[in-house]
């Protein structure tokens, strides 16, 4: 178990530079939390059905580390992926490791300040326990640094995500503690949660599918307007 002091270090790039620097060439440090195989069934509905490969969605991996998920998605035909991590060592390793795979970019970037990413340019944002690494202390009364780090992250994510985009977040943390961190000042989401795992002696975890607040209502209104126009014989 990590101490609270050790957990606080997880939000610092130096910690991860040291960890990734210890790995041998071609060796993976750790598939943080869950593998692609664990999540594939869920991704079929949350990603594959929502965005076909033909639509070429821009997929942003937040705190990508040395996960194989981007490579696995590329094998499924998704070739417009951007992987960001604040560890320069991780980005260097993954850039070299995937040099021959088309459609995956690797950039060193702090997800709390993604200046290099244009506003409203991302279709799908994917976080596999990256937000979790910013959380320590009491879940009932998070420390100021937790509220600051998670708030900056959520506001940046809201900025880069398209109004019609989706944010997929995988976590082991209880939803009633996570929701206030997601819906913070400057970031509001419509949230759908599924419980995954919990079988074959594994513990359960959660998949959050978040869309910018009001996006679903806007889609419904647009569909209603289009239907009304058709019924009245107006061009749409």
C-alpha positions in Angstrom: 0.0 0.0 0.0 1.1 3.5 -0.8 1.3 6.1 2.0 -0.5 9.4 1.5 2.9 11.1 0.8 3.7 8.5 -1.8 0.3 8.9 -3.5 0.8 12.6 -3.7 4.0 12.0 -5.7 2.1 10.2 -8.4 1.0 13.6 -9.8 4.6 14.6 -10.3 6.5 13.9 -13.6 9.8 13.2 -11.9 8.3 10.1 -10.1 7.3 8.6 -13.4 10.6 9.5 -15.2 12.4 7.5 -12.6 10.0 4.6 -12.8 10.1 4.4 -16.6 13.9 4.9 -16.6 14.2 1.6 -14.7 12.7 -0.5 -17.5 14.8 -2.4 -20.0 14.5 -1.8 -23.7 11.3 -3.3 -25.0 10.0 -4.0 -21.5 6.7 -2.7 -20.3 6.7 -1.0 -16.8 3.1 -1.8 -16.1 -0.3 -1.9 -17.8 -1.8 0.5 -15.3 -5.0 -0.9 -13.8 -6.7 -2.8 -16.7 -5.6 -4.2 -20.1 -7.2 -3.7 -23.5 -8.5 -7.3 -23.3 -10.3 -6.5 -20.0 -11.9 -3.4 -21.6 -12.6 -4.6 -25.1 -16.2 -5.7 -24.5 -17.0 -2.3 -23.0 -15.2 -0.4 -25.7 -17.4 -2.2 -28.4 -20.4 -0.1 -27.2 -18.7 3.0 -25.8 -16.3 3.5 -28.7 -16.6 1.2 -31.6 -20.3 1.7 -32.1 -20.2 5.4 -31.4 -17.2 6.1 -33.7 -16.5 3.7 -36.6 -13.0 3.5 -38.0 -14.4 5.1 -41.2 -15.3 8.3 -39.3 -11.6 8.6 -38.3 -12.2 10.0 -34.8 -9.5 12.0 -33.1 -8.7 9.9 -29.9 -6.8 11.5 -27.1 -5.1 9.2 -24.5 -4.6 11.1 -21.3 -1.6 10.0 -19.3 -0.8 7.2 -21.7 2.3 5.9 -20.0 3.5 2.7 -21.7 0.0 1.2 -22.1 -0.7 -1.0 -25.1 -4.2 0.4 -25.6 -3.3 2.8 -28.4 -1.5 0.0 -30.3 -4.5 -2.3 -29.8 -6.9 0.4 -31.1 -4.6 0.8 -34.1 -4.9 -2.9 -34.8 -8.7 -2.3 -34.8 -8.3 0.4 -37.5 -8.1 3.6 -35.4 -5.3 5.7 -36.9 -5.9 9.2 -35.6 -4.6 8.9 -32.0 -2.7 11.3 -29.8 -1.0 10.0 -26.7 0.1 12.5 -24.1 2.0 12.1 -20.9 4.1 14.4 -18.7 6.9 11.9 -18.4 9.5 12.7 -21.1 11.0 9.3 -20.5 7.7 7.5 -21.2 7.2 9.5 -24.4 10.7 8.8 -25.7 10.2 5.0 -25.0 6.8 4.8 -26.7 7.8 7.0 -29.7 10.7 4.6 -30.4 8.6 1.5 -29.7 5.9 2.5 -32.1 7.9 4.1 -34.8 6.5 1.7 -37.5 2.9 2.0 -36.4 1.0 4.6 -38.4 -1.6 6.9 -36.9 -0.3 7.2 -33.3 1.4 10.4 -32.1 3.3 10.7 -28.8 3.7 14.1 -27.2 5.1 15.2 -23.8 2.3 17.2 -22.3 0.8 17.9 -18.9 -2.9 17.1 -19.0 -3.5 20.1 -16.7 -2.2 22.4 -19.4 -2.7 21.0 -22.9 -1.7 24.2 -24.8 -0.6 22.3 -27.9 -4.1 20.8 -28.5 -6.7 23.1 -30.2 -10.0 23.7 -28.5 -12.9 21.4 -29.5 -10.6 19.2 -31.6 -11.0 15.8 -29.8 -13.8 13.3 -30.5 -12.8 10.7 -27.8 -10.8 11.2 -24.6 -9.6 8.1 -22.8 -8.3 8.0 -19.2 -7.4 4.7 -17.6 -6.8 5.7 -13.9 -4.8 8.8 -14.8 -7.2 11.0 -12.8 -6.8 8.5 -9.9 -3.1 9.3 -9.7 -4.0 12.9 -8.7 -6.1 11.8 -5.8 -4.9 11.2 -2.3 -6.0 12.1 1.2 -9.6 11.9 2.5 -12.2 11.1 -0.3 -14.8 13.1 1.7 -12.7 16.2 2.0 -10.0 16.1 -0.7 -6.9 18.2 0.0 -6.5 21.6 -1.8 -3.8 20.2 -4.2 -6.2 17.4 -5.3 -9.0 19.9 -6.0 -6.6 22.1 -7.9 -5.0 19.3 -10.0 -8.3 17.6 -10.9 -10.0 20.9 -11.5 -7.4 22.1 -13.9 -7.4 18.7 -15.7 -11.2 18.7 -16.1 -11.3 22.3 -17.4 -8.6 21.5 -20.0 -10.4 18.4 -21.0 -13.7 20.3 -21.4 -11.8 22.8 -23.6 -10.2 20.3 -26.0 -13.2 18.0 -26.3 -15.7 18.6 -29.1 -19.3 19.4 -27.9 -20.3 16.1 -29.3 -17.3 14.2 -28.0 -17.1 11.6 -25.2 -14.8 11.1 -22.3 -14.2 7.5 -21.2 -12.7 7.1 -17.8 -11.8 3.8 -16.1 -11.4 3.8 -12.4 -11.6 1.6 -9.2 -12.7 4.5 -7.1 -16.3 4.9 -5.9 -18.5 7.0 -8.1 -19.9 9.1 -5.3 -16.4 10.3 -4.6 -15.5 10.9 -8.2 -18.5 12.8 -9.5 -17.7 16.0 -7.5 -14.2 16.0 -9.0 -15.5 15.6 -12.5 -18.3 18.1 -12.1 -16.2 20.9 -10.8 -16.1 24.7 -11.4 -15.8 25.2 -15.2 -16.5 21.5 -16.1 -20.0 19.9 -16.2 -20.7 16.4 -17.5 -23.7 14.2 -18.3 -22.4 10.9 -16.8 -23.3 7.3 -17.4 -21.6 4.7 -15.2 -21.2 0.9 -15.7 -19.7 -1.5 -13.2 -17.2 -3.9 -14.8 -15.3 -6.9 -13.5 -16.2 -8.4 -10.2 -16.2 -11.9 -11.5 -13.6 -14.7 -11.3 -12.4 -13.4 -8.0 -11.5 -10.0 -9.5 -12.7 -6.8 -7.8 -15.2 -4.6 -9.6 -14.3 -1.3 -11.2 -16.2 1.4 -13.0 -16.4 2.8 -16.5 -17.6 6.4 -16.8 -18.9 7.6 -20.1 -19.1 11.4 -19.9 -20.4 13.9 -22.4 -20.4 17.7 -22.1 -23.5 18.7 -20.1 -26.4 19.6 -22.4 -25.0 17.9 -25.4 -27.5 15.1 -25.3 -30.4 17.6 -25.0 -29.0 19.6 -27.9 -28.9 16.5 -30.1 -32.5 15.7 -29.1 -33.6 19.2 -30.0 -31.8 19.1 -33.3 -33.4 15.7 -34.2 -36.8 17.1 -33.3 -36.3 20.2 -35.4 -35.2 18.0 -38.3 -38.2 15.7 -37.9 -40.5 18.7 -37.7 -39.0 20.2 -40.9 -39.5 17.0 -42.8 -43.1 16.7 -41.7 -43.8 20.2 -42.8 -42.0 19.6 -46.1 -39.1 22.0 -45.4 -35.6 21.3 -46.6 -33.2 20.1 -43.9 
